Amino acid sequence: MSPFTVVRLALAGGRTDRTRTVLTALGAALATLPLLAAATVLAVTGQHAAGYTNDLLVEEGLRPGVAFGILLLSIPVLAYVAQCGRLGAPDRERRLAAMRMAGATPRQVVRIAAAETTLASVAGTLAGFGAYFLGRVLLDAPGADGRRPLPTDVLPHPVAFVLVAAGVPLFVTALTTLALRRVTLTPLGVVRRVRTGRPGPLPGALVLAGLGLCALVEPAHRYFTRRPRTDDLPTLVMGGLVVTGVLAVSVGVVWGTGWISHTAGRLLHRFARRPATLLAGRRLMADPWSGSRTFSAMMVALIAGAAAAGLSALTVATGRASEENLRRYSRLLGEPYVPAGTEFYERAYDLVGYAVIGATAIAAMGLLVAFADGVMARRRTLASLVACGTPRAVLSRALAWQILTPVVPTVLLAVAVGILLPRLAVPGADDAQPLEALRCTPLPGDPASACEDAAYAQAHSSLHTAERVQAVVEVPWGQLALLAGGAVTATVVITLVSLLFLRMSTRAGELRVQ
């Protein structure tokens, strides 16, 4: 089969296929932007740093962390791309099966599916590059002193350009190829291997194990504090505990959505009496793993947002306690105190919050695509139910119950786990000793400069003490409520939008869909 024929067959298809191509291109463009932004931050050198107003770019040790945080934004985007690849999957698979009947080999149909995704992702990557260079022009705003808020005067290394331009289409194409691994395309039809079985308790064990690993950071910190070392072993040990714990918690929460969905379906099936709730319960029990695939990006974004809120509260509380202790110590010494403030850290966590909002918005787009795809994939079944007399309102309520029932407990779990991570993974200061300072007080009639003499200061010094202020970390209930409420509200809005697809998919004409 010639490359021209592969491209022509890849571009063939109906309205759903064109929609999937456009959404895949959009996802590739969104994935390109954070990668280029991170490469730009890494390209900043010492000679460029002095020309920026943002301390996160000026400090050399902070720039890798900023780049890593920007890279994390690509995770929900890639999850969104994966959801887009599933849009209209049954129709595409039937089309590929028809090609098998016409004489195409299994390898050729996989090449055709990969070519469709590759063309869309290449177009999206080019659009992402265009948006990047346009943003450089629009956001380039040097001040009167010539300093810029963003590194719009720096370009990434040419190798970074090549890696992004080639890596995004290859990765998106790999996602599509992996999506076909459970599908066997035969000339007689499509055979899909569906995961069956009741979800087990392993996700809960992963969450507990991850929290336990994070809780080991404090004992490890005390151990290495008592036995200091000159190598990087303490950093590697504590960093490994944090990274492994966070990954285990994230995988456990995402994987545990299947157990929550199955349990919610059992409860609905046992106690519900209305047709809508009974249908929702059976759907949740029949495919509990769809929740893990659908809500994965949003759950990771919620964990990151709750952890950022908890870390911000911890940093602010620790900074205020340290500032008060320094003020008291300066008073003991009789010296003036100049407050340092925590504005820098608060601005940094504000940026993290904005990034989490962006990631949640992208995850919400993935939810809309997933819900619309779920309705369109079952349109013949739904149209048959309506033709047999089932009211559309019952199907709408069943869809709403199926979506919203596992969302609320999963969101609460993700937020609770996220707020626990910084409290367990960040070592605390356990110094409860009072503040002590020796202060020289000149005798009446002696000048204040008399204390500059070492013998005089030793003879006329007295010990002054003050109580040390301990950091009291409050739970950021407002931020957590806003985070959880925003996620649930976004899901509700997306559910209402997906009901429009339900109405379009239950027309009598959909019974003729092959």
Sequence and secondary structure as in RCSB ss.txt:
>XXXX:A:sequence
MSPFTVVRLALAGGRTDRTRTVLTALGAALATLPLLAAATVLAVTGQHAAGYTNDLLVEEGLRPGVAFGILLLSI
PVLAYVAQCGRLGAPDRERRLAAMRMAGATPRQVVRIAAAETTLASVAGTLAGFGAYFLGRVLLDAPGADGRRPL
PTDVLPHPVAFVLVAAGVPLFVTALTTLALRRVTLTPLGVVRRVRTGRPGPLPGALVLAGLGLCALVEPAHRYFT
RRPRTDDLPTLVMGGLVVTGVLAVSVGVVWGTGWISHTAGRLLHRFARRPATLLAGRRLMADPWSGSRTFSAMMV
ALIAGAAAAGLSALTVATGRASEENLRRYSRLLGEPYVPAGTEFYERAYDLVGYAVIGATAIAAMGLLVAFADGV
MARRRTLASLVACGTPRAVLSRALAWQILTPVVPTVLLAVAVGILLPRLAVPGADDAQPLEALRCTPLPGDPASA
CEDAAYAQAHSSLHTAERVQAVVEVPWGQLALLAGGAVTATVVITLVSLLFLRMSTRAGELRVQ
>XXXX:A:secstr
  HHHHHHHHH   HHHHHHHHHHHHHHHHHHHHHHHHHHHHT  HHHHTTBS HHHHSTTTHHHHHHHHHHTHH
HHHHHHHHHHTTTHHHHHHHHHHHHHTT  HHHHHHHHHHHHHHHHHHHHHHHHHHHHHHHHHS    TTS BSS
 TT    HHHHHHHHHHHHHHHHHHHHHHGGGEEEETTEEEE    S   SHHHHHHHHHHHHHHTHHHHHHHHH
HS  SSSHHHHHHHHHHHHHHHHHHHHHHHHHHHHHHHHHHHHHHH  SHHHHHHHHHHHH TTHHHHHSHHHHH
HHHHHHHHHHHHHHHHHHHHHHHHHHHHHHHHHT       SHHHHHHHHHHHHHHHHHHHHHHHHHHHHHHHHH
HHTHHHHHHHHHTT  HHHHHHHHHHHHHHHHHHHHHHHHHHHHHHHHHHS        EEEEEE   TTS GGG
GGSHHHHHHSEEEEEE          HHHHHHHHHHHHHHHHHHHHHHHHHHHHHTSGGGGG  
